[in-house]
Amino acid sequence: MRDPVTSAVTGTNDFVVKFANVNGSGSASANQLFAKAILRMGIPIASRNIFPSNIQGLPTWFEVRVSGEGHLGRRGGVDLMVAMNPQTWERDVAEIDPGGYLFYDSTRPVPRSRFREDIHVIGVPLTEMCNAAFTDARQRQLLKNIMYVGALSALLQIDPAVVETLLSEQYKGKEKLAKPNRDAFQMGRDWALANLACPLGLTLEPADKVGNRIYVDGNSAAGLGAVYGGATVCAWYPITPSTSLAEGFEKYCKKFRTEPDGRKRYAIVQAEDELASIGIVIGAAWNGARAFTATSGPGISLMQEFVGLSYFAEIPSVIFDVQRAGPSTGMPTRTQQSDVLAAAYASHGDTKHIVLFPEDPHECFAFGADAFDIADRLQQPVFVLLDLDIGMNDWLCEPFAWDDARRMDRGKVMTAEELEAGRVFGRYLDADGDGIPYRTYPGTHPSKGAFFTRGTSRDRFAKYTEVGAAYVDNMQRLLQKFETAKGIVPRPVLRQAAEPTRTGVIYYGSSSAAMREALAALEADGIHVDALRIRAFPFHQDVEAFIAAHDQVFVVEQNRDAQLRTLLMNECGIAPQQLIPVLHYDGTPITARFIRAAIGDKVLAQILPFAGAAAE
């Protein structure tokens, strides 16, 4: 909204604040303090960290969307820019919506020409105050950030008692650190109250909209899910943005998989490269452990040959792929959904892999655990496709849930007792007609149930052969297993429009938050759209039924080449003209504004000619 007198942007619990900082300046903790203070006031937020892939000194941004309505996707646009980086000043000032606010360090004068006429400028002499109050150079830099949080608390009406509590929690037992932070916060707040018109048109009012939800990143959630899913082996090679997933797994293993006497019931191996890491995973899984690796697009490229081995030899493996912008090195610290096809068909030859698409940290936890049951039941690779937006950003989500009565589903594993009783064992024999053979663990029986694991062609009893009929038999069985998987993987989620419609939209993963908001906005515009969120590949029959029930279906993706749309056409035989791509791939998370415009404009373009003809 705009104030009719000042033309300033106004809003209560509904605006976007963006911090423009220098990487390595210590701003991250101050910006998180700002975000968490709003959460503690009971107001939902969505935060995004936009950081460089290179060394200290480059620009970094932190965006906080305040949404009393609970919208968690990026909105697009900025109402208040905290411009602390001279390098990006022009870009940052240009990003502010008309009527918005520019907050900056006014210690040094800035020429009027560097401001915009249609925004409101707020100058606070942060450096001057810090230099007067503190002597240590590094401390001055760090506390300047806390000082701007103090000024913002006065401008936006953040409860100072909440900030005090957060600082006490952060520096518990470290009063020497806590005191200067409290002092800096109070200095910034006092200066703003004495010298500025507080509050702004943008204000915060305590609410009760957060509830019992938790604030957590997807990588940590997936790492914890792997622990609950029974994983005991992680082999990985560091790569942005997946590194914190392996580190999270290690942190939780230290807590939950360490005996009182200090013995570790887990193994975490940093391999020499991504190919070695997936090789270790396959070796551990062949031996009966639940094992996984965490990587990103370049790592998937390097793992191709071993992924094919896992598929063809039918050894369970779990691969967490935290997607980033590619190809090649691409933009390592930007988000995309660009590994869909690479994961679905990884390796040479004919392959089809299980792919899971979590939408938020809650599903990262759930799918992180489920992936190991699915891999064991189907005896093949399972990809869990996060992306940087889910993986490295904190999200408000439902608390994780776990049934303590749940037990690991190891699938078809033949026991020594069954072998001793004379049960026929053929490692690649389809005894049940579902394409899934029985396996044994190494050492199950001294003389029965053994087989030779190979990546070459073999018959139903694991005996090497290059006879064409045997090869075809095996490959067709793998297809049958893939059909069986459709009833095992998570089903899609349907959201029906308020009124009957022949227009649909398909989406997946981190696009969900923006999509929910866009659908509500489209409904308000009188455009009714049914929506289906895909959660896994292979596609459940509900997906084909949904497409068949609509004249046109938009497919919303965060990549250039419409990869999910391609997969739908390839696997379901859908005509290209029936699936309309909506593509966003600049490395930033997709916004509700973008989706609303893309779908709304196309629908209206079809409606308006008919409306005009009717009027005539």
C-alpha positions as CSV (number, residue, x, y, z in Angstrom):
1,M,0.0,0.0,0.0
2,R,1.0,3.7,-0.4
3,D,0.4,6.6,2.0
4,P,-1.7,9.1,0.0
5,V,0.2,12.1,1.5
6,T,3.8,10.9,1.5
7,S,3.5,8.3,-1.3
8,A,5.5,6.0,1.0
9,V,5.0,2.3,1.0
10,T,3.0,1.2,4.1
11,G,2.2,-2.1,5.5
12,T,1.9,-4.0,8.8
13,N,3.5,-7.4,8.9
14,D,3.6,-7.4,5.1
15,F,6.8,-6.1,3.5
16,V,10.3,-7.1,2.2
17,V,13.6,-6.0,3.8
18,K,16.8,-6.7,2.0
19,F,20.3,-6.3,3.4
20,A,23.2,-5.5,1.0
21,N,26.5,-6.4,2.7
22,V,30.1,-7.4,2.0
23,N,30.9,-11.1,2.3
24,G,33.1,-11.7,5.4
25,S,32.0,-8.5,7.2
26,G,30.2,-10.4,10.0
27,S,26.7,-9.3,8.8
28,A,25.2,-12.8,8.7
29,S,24.7,-13.1,12.5
30,A,23.2,-9.6,12.7
31,N,20.8,-10.3,9.8
32,Q,19.7,-13.6,11.3
33,L,19.1,-11.7,14.6
34,F,16.8,-9.4,12.8
35,A,14.9,-12.3,11.2
36,K,14.6,-14.4,14.3
37,A,13.4,-11.4,16.3
38,I,10.4,-11.0,14.0
39,L,9.7,-14.8,14.2
40,R,9.8,-14.5,18.0
41,M,7.1,-11.9,17.7
42,G,4.9,-14.5,16.2
43,I,5.1,-13.1,12.6
44,P,6.0,-15.6,9.8
45,I,9.0,-14.7,7.6
46,A,10.8,-16.2,4.6
47,S,14.5,-15.5,4.5
48,R,16.9,-15.9,1.6
49,N,20.7,-15.7,1.7
50,I,22.3,-14.6,-1.6
51,F,26.0,-15.1,-1.4
52,P,29.0,-15.2,-3.7
53,S,30.9,-18.3,-4.7
54,N,34.3,-16.6,-4.4
55,I,36.3,-15.2,-1.6
56,Q,35.7,-12.7,1.1
57,G,35.0,-9.1,0.1
58,L,32.4,-9.8,-2.6
59,P,28.8,-8.7,-2.3
60,T,26.3,-10.7,-0.4
61,W,22.6,-10.1,0.3
62,F,20.0,-11.3,2.8
63,E,16.4,-10.9,2.1
64,V,13.6,-11.2,4.7
65,R,10.0,-11.3,3.6
66,V,7.6,-10.5,6.4
67,S,4.2,-12.0,5.7
68,G,1.4,-12.0,8.3
69,E,-0.5,-14.2,5.8
70,G,2.2,-16.8,6.0
71,H,3.5,-16.7,2.5
72,L,7.0,-18.4,2.4
73,G,8.0,-17.9,-1.2
74,R,9.9,-14.9,-2.6
75,R,7.5,-12.1,-3.3
76,G,9.8,-10.1,-5.6
77,G,10.6,-6.4,-5.1
78,V,12.1,-4.6,-2.0
79,D,10.3,-2.2,0.3
80,L,13.3,-1.4,2.6
81,M,16.9,-1.7,1.4
82,V,19.7,-1.7,4.0
83,A,22.5,-0.6,1.8
84,M,25.8,-1.3,3.5
85,N,28.0,-2.1,0.4
86,P,29.2,0.8,-1.7
87,Q,30.1,-1.6,-4.5
88,T,26.5,-2.5,-5.2
89,W,24.9,0.9,-4.3
90,E,23.4,1.6,-7.7
91,R,22.0,-1.9,-8.1
92,D,20.6,-1.9,-4.6
93,V,19.0,1.5,-4.9
94,A,17.5,0.5,-8.3
95,E,15.8,-2.5,-6.8
96,I,13.7,-0.6,-4.3
97,D,10.0,-0.4,-5.2
98,P,8.7,3.2,-5.8
99,G,7.7,4.7,-2.4
100,G,10.1,2.3,-0.6
101,Y,12.9,3.1,1.8
102,L,16.7,3.3,1.6
103,F,18.6,2.8,4.9
104,Y,22.3,3.6,4.7
105,D,25.4,4.6,6.8
106,S,25.4,8.4,6.6
107,T,28.9,8.9,8.2
108,R,30.2,10.1,4.9
109,P,28.0,12.4,2.8
110,V,26.5,10.9,-0.3
111,P,25.7,13.2,-3.3
112,R,22.0,13.7,-3.9
113,S,22.4,12.4,-7.4
114,R,22.9,8.9,-6.1
115,F,19.5,8.8,-4.6
116,R,16.1,8.4,-6.3
117,E,13.3,10.9,-6.2
118,D,10.6,8.3,-5.7
119,I,12.1,6.6,-2.5
120,H,12.5,7.7,1.1
121,V,16.1,8.0,2.4
122,I,17.1,7.1,6.0
123,G,20.6,7.9,7.0
124,V,22.2,6.7,10.3
125,P,25.9,7.6,11.1
126,L,26.8,4.0,12.0
127,T,30.6,4.2,11.5
128,E,30.8,7.4,13.4
129,M,29.0,6.0,16.4
130,C,31.0,2.7,16.3
131,N,34.3,4.6,16.1
132,A,33.3,6.7,19.1
133,A,32.2,3.8,21.3
134,F,34.6,1.0,20.4
135,T,38.4,0.8,19.8
136,D,39.0,-2.6,18.3
137,A,38.9,-2.4,14.5
138,R,37.3,-5.9,14.0
139,Q,34.8,-5.2,16.8
140,R,33.8,-1.9,15.2
141,Q,33.0,-3.8,11.9
142,L,30.9,-6.5,13.6
143,L,29.1,-4.2,16.0
144,K,28.1,-1.7,13.2
145,N,25.9,-4.5,12.0
146,I,24.2,-5.0,15.4
147,M,23.8,-1.2,15.5
148,Y,21.7,-1.1,12.3
149,V,19.5,-3.8,13.8
150,G,19.0,-1.5,16.8
151,A,18.0,1.4,14.5
152,L,15.7,-0.9,12.5
153,S,14.1,-2.1,15.7
154,A,12.9,1.5,16.4
155,L,11.9,2.1,12.8
156,L,9.9,-1.1,12.4
157,Q,8.7,-1.5,16.0
158,I,10.7,-4.7,16.8
159,D,10.2,-5.6,20.5
160,P,13.7,-4.9,22.1
161,A,13.0,-7.4,24.8
162,V,12.9,-10.1,22.2
163,V,16.3,-9.0,20.8
164,E,17.7,-9.0,24.4
165,T,16.5,-12.6,24.9
166,L,18.0,-13.7,21.6
167,L,21.4,-12.1,22.5
168,S,21.3,-13.8,25.9
169,E,20.7,-17.1,24.2
170,Q,23.4,-16.6,21.6
171,Y,26.0,-15.5,24.1
172,K,25.0,-17.7,27.1
173,G,28.0,-17.8,29.4
174,K,29.9,-15.3,27.3
175,E,29.1,-12.0,29.0
176,K,32.2,-10.3,27.5
177,L,30.7,-10.8,24.1
178,A,27.1,-10.2,25.1
179,K,27.6,-6.8,26.6
180,P,29.1,-4.9,23.6
181,N,26.4,-6.5,21.4
182,R,23.7,-5.2,23.7
183,D,25.4,-1.8,23.9
184,A,25.6,-1.5,20.1
185,F,22.0,-2.6,19.7
186,Q,20.8,0.0,22.2
187,M,23.0,2.8,20.7
188,G,21.4,2.2,17.3
189,R,17.9,2.1,18.7
190,D,18.4,5.2,20.9
191,W,19.8,7.2,18.0
192,A,16.9,6.3,15.7
193,L,14.3,7.2,18.4
194,A,16.0,10.5,19.0
195,N,16.7,11.6,15.4
196,L,14.2,9.8,13.1
197,A,10.5,9.7,12.6
198,C,9.7,6.3,14.2
199,P,8.0,4.2,13.3
200,L,8.1,4.1,9.5
201,G,5.0,3.3,7.3
202,L,6.3,-0.3,7.6
203,T,5.5,-1.7,11.0
204,L,5.4,-4.9,13.0
205,E,2.7,-6.0,15.3
206,P,3.0,-9.1,17.6
207,A,0.9,-11.9,16.2
208,D,0.3,-15.6,16.8
209,K,0.8,-16.9,13.3
210,V,4.0,-18.9,13.7
211,G,2.5,-21.5,16.0
212,N,4.6,-24.6,16.6
213,R,6.4,-24.5,13.3
214,I,10.2,-24.8,13.3
215,Y,12.8,-22.7,11.4
216,V,15.3,-24.9,9.7
217,D,17.3,-25.4,6.5
218,G,16.6,-28.4,4.2
219,N,20.2,-29.8,4.3
220,S,20.1,-30.2,8.1
221,A,16.6,-31.7,7.8
222,A,17.8,-34.2,5.1
223,G,20.8,-35.1,7.2
224,L,18.7,-35.8,10.2
225,G,16.2,-37.8,8.0
226,A,19.1,-40.0,6.9
227,V,19.9,-40.8,10.5
228,Y,16.3,-41.7,11.2
229,G,16.2,-43.7,8.0
230,G,19.0,-45.9,9.3
231,A,22.0,-44.6,7.3
232,T,25.3,-45.5,8.9
233,V,27.6,-44.7,6.0
234,C,28.1,-41.3,4.2
235,A,30.8,-40.9,1.6
236,W,31.0,-37.5,0.0
237,Y,33.2,-34.9,-1.6
238,P,32.7,-31.2,-0.7
239,I,30.7,-29.2,-3.2
240,T,28.4,-26.2,-2.8
241,P,25.5,-26.3,-1.9
242,S,25.4,-29.8,-0.5
243,T,28.3,-29.8,2.0
244,S,26.2,-28.8,4.9
245,L,24.0,-31.9,4.4
246,A,26.9,-34.2,5.1
247,E,28.1,-32.0,7.9
248,G,24.6,-32.1,9.4
249,F,24.5,-35.9,9.2
250,E,27.8,-36.0,11.0
251,K,26.5,-33.7,13.7
252,Y,23.4,-35.8,14.3
253,C,25.5,-39.0,14.2
254,K,27.7,-37.8,16.9
255,K,24.6,-37.3,19.0
256,F,22.5,-40.3,18.1
257,R,25.0,-42.9,16.8
258,T,27.7,-42.7,19.5
259,E,27.8,-45.2,22.3
260,P,28.3,-44.1,25.9
261,D,31.8,-45.5,25.8
262,G,32.6,-43.3,22.8
263,R,32.4,-46.0,20.1
264,K,31.0,-44.7,16.8
265,R,28.2,-46.6,15.0
266,Y,28.7,-44.7,11.8
267,A,31.3,-44.1,9.1
268,I,31.8,-40.8,7.3
269,V,34.3,-40.7,4.5
270,Q,35.5,-37.6,2.6
271,A,36.6,-39.3,-0.6
272,E,39.1,-38.0,-3.1
273,D,36.3,-37.1,-5.6
274,E,32.6,-37.7,-6.4
275,L,33.2,-40.9,-8.4
276,A,35.0,-42.4,-5.4
277,S,32.3,-41.3,-3.0
278,I,29.5,-43.1,-4.9
279,G,31.7,-46.1,-5.3
280,I,32.1,-46.3,-1.5
281,V,28.4,-45.9,-1.1
282,I,27.7,-48.9,-3.4
283,G,30.3,-51.0,-1.7
284,A,28.8,-50.3,1.7
285,A,25.3,-50.9,0.5
286,W,26.3,-54.2,-1.2
287,N,27.6,-55.3,2.2
288,G,24.2,-54.5,3.9
289,A,24.7,-51.0,5.2
290,R,22.4,-48.1,4.4
291,A,24.7,-45.6,2.7
292,F,24.4,-42.3,0.8
293,T,26.3,-39.5,-0.8
294,A,25.5,-35.7,-1.0
295,T,26.5,-33.7,-4.0
296,S,25.3,-31.3,-6.6
297,G,25.1,-31.2,-10.4
298,P,28.8,-31.5,-11.3
299,G,29.1,-34.4,-8.9
300,I,26.2,-36.2,-10.6
301,S,28.0,-35.8,-13.9
302,L,31.1,-37.5,-12.4
303,M,29.1,-40.3,-10.8
304,Q,27.4,-41.5,-14.0
305,E,29.3,-44.8,-14.4
306,F,28.9,-46.0,-10.8
307,V,25.2,-44.9,-10.8
308,G,24.7,-47.3,-13.8
309,L,26.4,-50.1,-11.8
310,S,24.1,-49.5,-8.9
311,Y,21.1,-49.7,-11.3
312,F,22.2,-52.7,-13.3
313,A,23.7,-54.8,-10.4
314,E,20.7,-53.7,-8.4
315,I,22.5,-52.4,-5.3
316,P,20.5,-49.9,-3.2
317,S,22.1,-46.4,-3.0
318,V,20.8,-42.9,-2.0
319,I,22.0,-39.7,-3.6
320,F,21.1,-36.3,-2.2
321,D,21.5,-33.8,-5.1
322,V,21.3,-30.2,-3.9
323,Q,20.8,-28.5,-7.3
324,R,22.5,-25.3,-8.3
325,A,22.8,-23.4,-11.6
326,G,24.7,-25.1,-14.3
327,P,26.1,-26.3,-16.7
328,S,29.8,-26.8,-15.8
329,T,30.6,-24.6,-12.8
330,G,27.7,-22.4,-13.6
331,M,26.6,-20.3,-10.6
332,P,27.5,-22.5,-7.6
333,T,25.6,-20.3,-5.1
334,R,22.4,-19.8,-7.1
335,T,19.4,-22.1,-7.2
336,Q,17.8,-24.1,-10.0
337,Q,15.9,-27.3,-10.7
338,S,18.3,-28.3,-13.5
339,D,19.3,-31.9,-12.7
340,V,15.9,-33.5,-13.3
341,L,16.8,-35.3,-16.5
342,A,20.3,-36.0,-15.3
343,A,19.0,-37.8,-12.3
344,A,16.1,-39.6,-14.0
345,Y,18.4,-41.1,-16.7
346,A,21.8,-41.0,-15.2
347,S,24.5,-43.2,-16.8
348,H,24.9,-44.6,-20.4
349,G,22.5,-47.2,-21.7
350,D,18.9,-47.6,-20.8
351,T,18.3,-46.5,-17.2
352,K,15.4,-45.1,-15.2
353,H,16.0,-44.0,-11.6
354,I,13.7,-43.1,-8.7
355,V,13.7,-39.4,-8.1
356,L,12.0,-37.7,-5.1
357,F,11.1,-34.0,-5.0
358,P,10.7,-32.5,-1.5
359,E,9.1,-29.1,-1.2
360,D,10.5,-27.9,2.1
361,P,12.6,-29.0,5.0
362,H,9.7,-31.0,6.5
363,E,9.7,-33.2,3.4
364,C,13.5,-33.2,3.2
365,F,13.4,-35.0,6.6
366,A,10.6,-37.3,5.6
367,F,12.0,-38.2,2.1
368,G,15.5,-38.3,3.6
369,A,14.4,-41.2,5.7
370,D,12.0,-42.8,3.2
371,A,14.6,-42.9,0.4
372,F,16.5,-45.7,2.2
373,D,13.4,-47.9,2.5
374,I,12.6,-47.2,-1.2
375,A,16.2,-48.0,-2.3
376,D,16.2,-51.3,-0.3
377,R,12.7,-52.3,-1.5
378,L,13.5,-51.6,-5.2
379,Q,17.3,-52.4,-5.0
380,Q,18.4,-49.4,-7.1
381,P,19.6,-45.8,-6.8
382,V,17.2,-43.2,-5.3
383,F,17.9,-39.5,-6.0
384,V,16.5,-36.9,-3.5
385,L,16.5,-33.6,-5.4
386,L,16.7,-30.6,-3.2
387,D,18.0,-27.3,-4.5
388,L,20.0,-24.5,-3.0
389,D,16.9,-22.5,-2.0
390,I,15.6,-25.4,0.1
391,G,18.9,-26.8,1.2
392,M,20.8,-23.7,2.4
393,N,18.0,-21.3,3.5
394,D,16.0,-21.5,6.7
395,W,12.3,-22.2,6.2
396,L,9.3,-22.2,8.5
397,C,7.8,-25.6,8.3
398,E,5.8,-28.2,10.3
399,P,7.8,-30.0,13.0
400,F,9.3,-33.3,12.0
401,A,7.3,-36.3,12.9
402,W,8.4,-39.9,13.5
403,D,6.6,-43.1,14.5
404,D,8.8,-44.9,17.1
405,A,7.2,-48.1,16.1
406,R,8.4,-47.8,12.5
407,R,11.0,-50.3,11.5
408,M,13.4,-50.3,8.5
409,D,11.9,-52.0,5.4
410,R,14.9,-53.9,3.9
411,G,12.8,-55.3,1.1
412,K,13.3,-58.8,-0.3
413,V,16.3,-60.2,1.6
414,M,16.5,-64.0,1.7
415,T,17.6,-65.5,5.1
416,A,19.8,-68.4,5.9
417,E,16.7,-70.3,7.2
418,E,14.9,-69.8,3.9
419,L,17.9,-71.0,1.9
420,E,18.4,-74.0,4.2
421,A,14.7,-74.9,3.7
422,G,15.4,-75.3,0.0
423,R,13.9,-72.1,-1.3
424,V,15.1,-71.4,-4.9
425,F,17.4,-68.4,-5.0
426,G,18.2,-66.6,-8.2
427,R,19.7,-63.2,-7.7
428,Y,17.9,-61.8,-10.8
429,L,14.9,-64.1,-10.8
430,D,11.5,-62.4,-10.7
431,A,9.7,-64.8,-8.3
432,D,6.8,-62.6,-7.5
433,G,6.0,-60.9,-10.9
434,D,6.8,-57.4,-9.6
435,G,10.3,-57.2,-11.2
436,I,12.0,-57.1,-7.8
437,P,14.3,-60.1,-7.2
438,Y,15.5,-61.5,-3.9
439,R,19.0,-60.8,-2.6
440,T,21.2,-62.0,0.2
441,Y,23.7,-60.2,2.4
442,P,27.3,-61.4,2.1
443,G,27.9,-64.3,4.5
444,T,24.3,-65.2,4.9
445,H,24.9,-69.0,4.4
446,P,28.1,-70.9,4.1
447,S,27.2,-72.6,0.8
448,K,23.9,-71.2,-0.5
449,G,22.7,-67.9,-1.6
450,A,26.0,-66.6,-2.9
451,F,26.3,-64.8,-6.2
452,F,28.8,-62.8,-8.2
453,T,28.0,-59.1,-8.5
454,R,29.0,-57.8,-11.8
455,G,28.2,-54.9,-14.1
456,T,28.1,-57.1,-17.2
457,S,25.2,-59.0,-18.6
458,R,24.0,-62.1,-16.8
459,D,21.1,-64.5,-16.5
460,R,18.5,-64.8,-13.8
461,F,21.0,-66.7,-11.6
462,A,23.8,-64.1,-11.9
463,K,25.8,-66.2,-14.3
464,Y,27.7,-64.2,-17.0
465,T,26.1,-64.4,-20.4
466,E,25.9,-62.2,-23.5
467,V,23.0,-64.1,-25.0
468,G,20.6,-61.5,-26.3
469,A,17.5,-63.2,-25.0
470,A,18.9,-63.2,-21.4
471,Y,19.9,-59.6,-21.7
472,V,16.4,-58.6,-22.9
473,D,14.8,-60.6,-20.2
474,N,16.8,-58.8,-17.5
475,M,16.1,-55.3,-19.0
476,Q,12.4,-56.0,-19.3
477,R,12.3,-57.1,-15.7
478,L,14.0,-53.8,-14.7
479,L,11.1,-52.0,-16.5
480,Q,8.6,-54.1,-14.6
481,K,10.3,-53.1,-11.4
482,F,10.0,-49.4,-12.4
483,E,6.2,-50.0,-12.9
484,T,6.1,-51.4,-9.4
485,A,7.8,-48.3,-8.1
486,K,4.9,-46.2,-9.1
487,G,2.9,-47.6,-6.2
488,I,5.8,-47.2,-3.7
489,V,7.0,-43.6,-4.2
490,P,5.2,-40.6,-2.8
491,R,1.9,-39.8,-4.7
492,P,1.3,-36.4,-6.2
493,V,-0.7,-33.8,-4.2
494,L,-3.8,-32.3,-5.8
495,R,-5.3,-28.8,-5.1
496,Q,-8.6,-28.2,-6.8
497,A,-9.7,-24.7,-7.8
498,A,-12.7,-23.0,-6.2
499,E,-14.7,-23.5,-9.4
500,P,-14.5,-26.2,-12.1
501,T,-11.8,-25.5,-14.7
502,R,-10.1,-27.1,-17.7
503,T,-6.8,-25.3,-16.9
504,G,-4.2,-27.0,-14.7
505,V,-0.7,-26.5,-13.5
506,I,2.0,-29.0,-12.5
507,Y,4.9,-28.0,-10.3
508,Y,7.4,-29.5,-7.9
509,G,10.0,-28.9,-5.2
510,S,10.9,-25.5,-4.0
511,S,8.4,-23.8,-6.4
512,S,5.6,-24.9,-4.0
513,A,5.6,-21.9,-1.7
514,A,5.4,-19.3,-4.5
515,M,2.9,-21.5,-6.4
516,R,0.5,-21.6,-3.4
517,E,0.5,-17.8,-3.2
518,A,0.2,-17.4,-7.0
519,L,-2.8,-19.7,-7.1
520,A,-4.6,-17.6,-4.5
521,A,-3.8,-14.5,-6.4
522,L,-5.1,-16.0,-9.7
523,E,-8.3,-17.0,-7.9
524,A,-8.7,-13.4,-6.8
525,D,-8.3,-12.4,-10.4
526,G,-11.1,-14.7,-11.4
527,I,-8.7,-17.2,-13.0
528,H,-9.3,-20.7,-11.7
529,V,-6.5,-23.3,-12.0
530,D,-6.3,-26.9,-10.7
531,A,-2.8,-27.7,-9.4
532,L,-0.9,-30.9,-9.0
533,R,2.4,-31.1,-7.1
534,I,4.6,-33.9,-8.3
535,R,6.6,-35.5,-5.5
536,A,8.3,-38.4,-7.3
537,F,9.4,-40.0,-10.6
538,P,8.2,-42.5,-11.9
539,F,4.9,-40.7,-12.2
540,H,1.9,-42.1,-10.5
541,Q,-1.1,-42.7,-12.7
542,D,-2.7,-39.7,-11.1
543,V,-0.4,-37.5,-13.2
544,E,-1.6,-38.8,-16.5
545,A,-5.2,-38.6,-15.3
546,F,-4.7,-34.9,-14.3
547,I,-3.3,-34.0,-17.6
548,A,-6.1,-35.8,-19.5
549,A,-8.7,-33.9,-17.4
550,H,-7.5,-30.5,-18.6
551,D,-7.3,-28.8,-22.0
552,Q,-4.1,-27.0,-21.1
553,V,-1.6,-27.7,-18.3
554,F,1.2,-25.3,-17.3
555,V,4.4,-26.8,-16.1
556,V,6.3,-24.5,-13.8
557,E,10.0,-25.1,-13.5
558,Q,13.2,-23.4,-12.5
559,N,15.4,-24.4,-15.5
560,R,15.7,-23.3,-19.1
561,D,14.9,-26.5,-21.0
562,A,11.6,-27.5,-19.3
563,Q,13.1,-30.7,-18.0
564,L,10.1,-32.0,-16.1
565,R,7.9,-31.2,-19.1
566,T,10.3,-33.2,-21.2
567,L,10.1,-36.1,-18.8
568,L,6.3,-36.0,-18.8
569,M,6.2,-36.1,-22.6
570,N,8.7,-38.8,-22.8
571,E,7.2,-41.1,-20.1
572,C,3.5,-40.4,-20.5
573,G,3.3,-39.8,-24.3
574,I,1.8,-36.3,-23.8
575,A,1.4,-34.1,-26.8
576,P,3.8,-31.1,-26.5
577,Q,1.0,-28.5,-27.2
578,Q,-0.9,-29.7,-24.1
579,L,2.0,-28.8,-21.7
580,I,2.8,-25.1,-21.6
581,P,6.2,-24.3,-20.0
582,V,6.6,-21.6,-17.4
583,L,10.3,-21.2,-16.9
584,H,12.4,-19.2,-14.5
585,Y,16.1,-19.8,-14.4
586,D,18.1,-16.7,-13.4
587,G,19.4,-18.3,-10.3
588,T,17.0,-16.6,-7.9
589,P,14.0,-18.5,-6.4
590,I,10.9,-18.2,-8.4
591,T,8.3,-15.7,-7.2
592,A,4.5,-15.7,-6.9
593,R,4.5,-12.5,-9.0
594,F,6.3,-14.3,-11.8
595,I,4.0,-17.3,-11.8
596,R,0.9,-15.1,-11.6
597,A,1.9,-13.0,-14.5
598,A,3.1,-15.9,-16.7
599,I,-0.1,-18.0,-16.2
600,G,-2.5,-15.1,-15.9
601,D,-1.3,-13.4,-19.1
602,K,-1.6,-16.6,-21.2
603,V,-5.1,-17.4,-19.8
604,L,-6.4,-13.9,-20.3
605,A,-4.9,-13.8,-23.9
606,Q,-7.2,-16.8,-24.7
607,I,-10.2,-15.5,-22.8
608,L,-10.3,-11.9,-24.1
609,P,-10.8,-12.6,-27.8
610,F,-13.9,-14.7,-26.9
611,A,-15.1,-12.1,-24.5
612,G,-14.8,-9.4,-27.2
613,A,-16.7,-11.4,-29.7
614,A,-19.5,-12.0,-27.3
615,A,-19.7,-8.3,-26.5
616,E,-20.1,-7.5,-30.2
